[in-house]
Amino acid sequence: MPTILLAFGLRFYFYSDEHQPVHVHVENADGRAKFLLDSTVELMKNEGMKPKDLKKAQTLCETFQEEFIQKWHEHIDENQ
């Protein structure tokens, strides 16, 4: 499960056996979440992350959306 970004106590990653749609997992000390990386970034799931951390995670997903998508395809395509 490669980590693609560490920032503000948040770890962004995906699993090696991921599936469509393109998304990223985020975790911190409080919990974890999953964001869809499509034409817009959308929260798909939250398990315990505080609203302020979700907002920070979403902002980072939006900022790095193209890079996350590229890394997702590089890793997933390589492992299929």
Long-range contacts (C-beta under 8 A, 24 or more apart in sequence): 2-71, 2-75, 4-67, 4-68, 4-71, 5-60, 5-64, 5-68, 7-60, 8-56, 8-60, 9-53, 10-53, 10-56, 10-57, 10-60, 12-57, 12-60, 12-61, 12-64, 12-68, 14-72, 14-75, 14-76, 16-75, 16-76, 16-79, 17-79, 18-72, 18-76, 22-69, 22-72, 22-73, 23-72, 24-61, 24-68, 24-72, 26-57, 26-61, 28-53, 33-57, 35-61, 37-61, 37-65, 37-68, 37-69, 37-72, 41-65
